[in-house]
Amino acid sequence: MKKILSLLSVTALLFVLTACGQSAKETYVQAYQGFMDAKTYETSSTIDVNVQSEDMNNAPNAQMFLGLINNAEFQADVRVDTEKEMTEAVLNIKTSQGPMSFNLDVPMHINMKKQKVYIKTETIKQAMSMVPLLPVSPDFQFEKEYVALDASASTKNGDQKQLQEQYNKQMMDMIKSLSEDQFTKNENQIELNLKGKQVKDLIISLVESSIKENNQLPQGASKEDIEKSLEDVSFNKVSMQTTIEDNQLKKEEINMEMEASEAGQQGSIAVNVTNQFKSINESIEFTMNPTEENTMTQKQFEEKLNQLMMKSMMPTEQ
């Protein structure tokens, strides 16, 4: 789930860094290593995104889309037990634009030993009513409380463990590659500031490390594609402030501002991420309890959706 938290934005892979004791860099490395090695932990994250685009500002439909993004509030509360290979997360998405509004909680239980993601069917029903691709009557109900979806069709459990270990190593190597003068310490807070070229270099370094360690990149991507996409991107501001207490990460505030140009059109994006950490290596409890009796399989779920689709295509009685 660490990877899941990092991938909330591209920058989260790069800026989850810092801390108090020796030098600023040494303190952060120690605290961050402790978090990466933690058996259990809880995190609470909020993400705020602001996107501006000259091209999209001139299109009414695109303006509504931008409004939904810029007015959105994203939050994720996560519990992780690495020994049990279980993660429980509640994702909240809330946004509005004119007459449109959207507020959805998505509780998920992830069991990597079984390679399953369990989602409450009531949440799926709520989402279906908000985005009416299929007509759902108010009295419609799924037969079970949860649906079990395949977590990974292509990655075996042993491979997943190996990839996580390789990812942790890549992150630590990246942190250690930063120079001392990029870290500023003030009591129990450490601030990290990166310049535009440094951000691009770190992204390329992480890509090269991914290729070297596990020969794996996001599907359809290559190092050359990523380098080319970065040519027209300018990172105006990248900073992170981390609070460390008793050699443990407590809070991170990550801020990034970037601009991009394409076909003469300018666009910008600002991302603000706040992560709070607790219960590191402490006892945690999972609140969701999917069982064979209260869970429908992915095949059963797909069959249910097909039934709804067929029913929606049938002519109604006059």
N, C-alpha and C positions, 0 to 999 in steps of 0.2 A: 504493500500500500504506500510505501515511501515513494515508489515511482509514480503511483497514482497521484500523490500530492505534488510531486515535482512537475508533472505534466499538466497541471492546471493552467500553466502558461509556459511558453518556451523558456522564459527567463527563470522560472522556478528551478530548472536544472542547473542554472548558473549562479543564482544569488542566495541560495539557502546556505549562508556562510556566517560566522563570528563569535566573541566572549570576554574573562577577567582573571589575572594571576601572574603569569610570566609575561612575555611580550603579547601584544594584542593578537598576533597571528597564532602563536603557540597556544594561547588560551582557547581560541576558537577551534583550532584543530582538535584539541583534546575533548572539548564539549561535543563537537560535531561527530567525532569518532564514537563517543559514548552513545550518541543517539542512533547512529547507524548500526551499532552492535546491540541495541536494546532488545530485550526479550518481549517486553510489553510497553505500550505507550498510548496516550490519547492526544489528539490534536483537534483544534478548532480553527478553521480558516475562513476568512472572508475575502472576496475578490471584487474589485471595482474596475470596470473597463470603460474607457471613453474613446470613441472612434470618430474621426472627422475625415470627410472625403469631399473634395471639390466636385467630383463626378456624381457621387451619390446624392449630394445636396440638391442637385437639379432634377432629380427624379422623385416624384411623390411617393411611389411604392418603396423606393430605397430609403427615403427619409423616415418612413414609418419603421422600417427594419432597423435603421440606425437608432431611432428613438427607443425601441425596445431593448437594444443592447446597452445604450448609454444610461437608461433608467433602471437597468437590472441590478438586483442585489443577489449575489451568489454566496452561499455559505455551506461549509462541509464540516460535520462533526464526525470524527473517526476514532474507533478503538481498534487496536492491533495486538494480536498475540502471535509472535513469529514462531514459537515452538509448536503451537496448535495449528499454525498456518491458517489462522482465521482473522477476518477483518469485518467489522461492522461499521457502516457509514450511513449517515443521513444527509442527503444533499437537498438543499432548499434553493429554489429558483423563484424569484419574485420580480415582476416587472410590469410596467404599464406604459401606454402611449395612446393618448386620446381616449376613445371609448374602449380600447382593448386593455385587458389586464390579465395577469397570469401569476398564480401563486401555487407552487407544487412542492411537496415534500416527497423525496424518493428514498425510503429506507432500503438498504441492501445488506445482505449477509453473504460474505464471500468465504468459501471453503476451498483452499487451493489443494488440499489432499484429495478432495473429490472432484476438483476442477469445475466447481459449480458456483454460480451467482444466483442467490435467492432474492426475489423481489416480491413484495406484498401485492397480491392481485387487486386489492382495493385501490392502490396507487395507480396501477395500470388502467383501471376503470376510470379513475378521476382524470388521468391524462387523455384518455380517449374522448371524454366528454368535452375537454378543453380544446382539443384539436379534432373536430368532428369529421375525420376521414371515413369513419364508419358510424352509422346511426346507432346509438346505444340508448335503449329505453331506461327510464329511471329504476325499474324493477329488475334490470339485468344483474345477474350475479355470477361470478366464477364459483365453481364447486369447491375449490380449495383456497386456503389462506395465502399460500405462496406458489410461485412458479419457479422452477429450477432451470436456469439457462446455462449453456456450456460456457465456461470461462475462457477456454482456449481449445480450439479444435486442432491446432498444429503444434502446441508446445506441451511436452510431457511434464509431469510433476518434477522429475529430477532435473530436467532442462531448465524449468522455471527457477529452481533454487540456484542453479549455476549462474543463470543470467542475473539474478538479484545480487549474488556475490560479486560478479564482474562489474555490475553497475555501481555497487558500493565502492569498489576499488577505483573505478574511473572518477567518481566524485571526489574521493580523498586525494587522488593524484592531482586533480584539477585545483583543489583548494591549496595544496602544498606548493603548486606552481606560482601562486600569487606572491608578489613581493611584500615585504614588511611595511613599506610606506603606503600601501593601499589600505591598511587597517589603522583606524584612529580609535583610541581607547579613552573613555570617560566614565570612571567608576565601574559599575557593572554593565556598562553598555559599550559595544564596539560597533563602529560604523565603517562600512566598506563602500568605496566609490570607485567606479570603473569608467574609463573613457571609451568613446565609440569604437576605436580600433581594437582595444583590449577585449571588448565584448565579442566582436567578430572572431578574434583569434581564439577565444575560449570556446566558442561554438564549433569552429573548425577542429580544435584540439579534441573536443568531446566526440565529434564525428569520427575522427581518425582513430581514437581509442576504441570506439564501438566496433569499427571495422576490424581493428587488430585483435581485440579481445574475443569477440564472438561473431564477427563477420555479419553483423545484423544492423540494419537501419529500418526506419519506417517503410512500409511497403510502397514501392514505386519511387523511392528516393535514392539519390546517389550523392556522393561527396561533391561531385561537379555541379549537380543541381542546386545543392545548398549554397555552395560558394557563389554561383551565379545569382541566386535569389538575394544574397546579401549585398551585391554590388550597388544596388540602388536604395539601400537602407542605411539611414543615419541614426545612431543611438545618441540622443541628446542628453539623456540623464539616466544613469543606472546607479542606484544607491540602496544600501540595506543597513538597517540598524537592528542589532541583536542584543537582547538582554540575557545575561547568564548569571545564574545563582547556584552556588555550591557545585560548580563545574558542570552544570546541566543547562541545556537550552530551555528558556522560558518563553521568549516572545521574539518574533521577527516582523519587521515592517520593511517590505520590498517595494521600491518605486522605480518604474521604468517609463521613459518617454522616447518614442522613436518616430521617424518620418520615412516615408517611402514614396518613390515616384515611378509612374508607369505610363508610357505613351503621353508624356507631358502633363499628366494629372498628378496632383499632390494629395497625399493622405497622411494622417498621423494617428497614433494610438498611444494611450497612456494606460498603464496597468499598475494598480496598487493592490498588494497582497499582504494580509496580516495573518500570521500563524502563531497560535498559542499552544504550548506544550505542557502536558502534565502526566502524572502517573507513570513516569519513566521507570521501568523495572519494578513496578508495583502491581498489586492484584487488580484486575479489571473484570467487569462482568458484562456479558453480552445479553441484550434484552430480547433479541429475536431467537426463536427456537423452531426452525423448520425441521420437520420430520417426514418420514415416508408417508405417514397417514395424512398430514395436512398440506402436502405439496403435490402439485401437478407437474408432470414432465414437460419438457419443451415441445415434444410431439403432441401431447394433449392440448397444450396451449395453442399451438399452430392450428390444430384441428378446430378448436373453438373459434379462432379468428376466421377460419375459412367458412364455418357455419354462419357467422355473422355477415360475412361478405355475400354469401349466397342468398341469405334472407333479405339483405338490402336490395338485391337485384330483382327479387320477385315482385310482380305487380301487386299493389295493394287492392283489397276488395272495395268495391264501390257501395 
